Amino acid sequence: MESGFFCYILASCFVGLNSHTDSSHEAWDEVVMVKENTSTTLVCNGARLQGDISINWKVKSVAADEWKLILSASEKKKFSGGASKSSMRLTDDNFQDTGDFSLDVLPKVEDGGLYSCLIKKQERKVKERIFLLAVLKVDFFPAAPVPQYSTLRLFARVNPDISVSKITWTAPGGLPMKTEKWPTSGTVTKVPQVQNNDGGTYTCTVYQWGHSNGVLEAHVDVIVDADKVASFTNISHSSEISTATQTHKSLLLACPSSQGDYVLLYWLPPDAKKHSMMKLVYQYNRWSGSTSKHSNKLHLAGPPYDPEAGSFAFLLTPDLKEGGLYACEVYLNDVVFSQRTRLSVLKGKQEEAVGGEWLEKVKQKEELMYQQENGGWPFEAAGYLICIPPKHMI
């Protein structure tokens, strides 16, 4: 046998070859899942062969029609190049002696795709093995240490994801987290209003289609900054709404139309002397599903609103003294959207319309009562709600 030196044909420009197969689930022999920047081996073994032996490693994306050459090696007396990427090389240069034609890879997420190991003897195919290399990339933002009260975002993306059945995120302590799949970011989860106890190890788990043992885990260590608090300076204010309603009648309190991660509702009673007396009366975190409220008369509104998807509004059934200023704040990452509603609550119910003289007396009485209780009437006459008795009481 000749000397164990081999010629590597550099394929930096990638030679286009005919497509070997399509992108269906039958297009590969083995799935290899690996984390980005983690060394792995695409194992391709064959018999020890004598004579004119060559090995070609090719790659293509799942959707592509043509293969591109990574490297080619044959039995020659000198080297004339190397792998087309420094992160890819043959496991054993003496493959003819050992029968080991494997490829060592240190992949980036963009290196995911189909890989072909083609073994030839005297230009005739001896063996070909196809691999689907699925590369997982995980990341988070903001960078550690994460400021308190900021929104922690965790991202996981697999390229290609055709072999993946699902991707999950688990919080420190093993608590499953709500996830969403976004076109560019992959599978995303969030931790709004981060606290010190949210620090720890978050786990991303990738499950392979049809293989109960085909599982890949990646861990992200998150440190929360105990001395730094996030500041929300990007605040968008909508025009204030003025409205009125009757006692015990359901009213829709509007929130900003922007989708958010969580919502806070504040209330300033009508008799409050200072704006600093505003109270937090409701908060909802759509990622954890947690709710905190201080009144059974307040509820998140249903369709066309969808709190679980980040579309918010409230239903309020107020008592007479529950008018005042309501402020709905929707938080999306580091941006705040604010909508204020100034509400007047009147007692009584509308039964039927009657003559103008009695109508004016009732209107004046309701106006006087409200002025006495609230120190002023904030609305024009067109906004008054009045009490009209049945005809037999007139």
Salt bridges, closest charged atoms under 4 A:
GLU30 OE1 - ARG129 NH2 3.07
ASP104 OD2 - ARG89 NH2 3.69
ASP111 OD1 - LYS85 NZ 2.57
GLU128 OE1 - HIS20 ND1 3.03
GLU128 OE2 - LYS58 NZ 3.67
GLU128 OE1 - LYS125 NZ 3.75
ASP161 OD2 - LYS181 NZ 3.15
GLU180 OE2 - ARG286 NH1 2.63
GLU217 OE1 - HIS219 NE2 3.75
GLU240 OE2 - ARG342 NE 3.08
ASP261 OD1 - LYS190 NZ 3.10
ASP319 OD1 - HIS248 ND1 3.51
ASP319 OD2 - LYS297 NZ 2.08
GLU322 OE2 - LYS297 NZ 3.59
ASP334 OD2 - ARG153 NH2 3.41
GLU351 OE2 - LYS349 NZ 3.16
GLU357 OE2 - LYS361 NZ 4.00
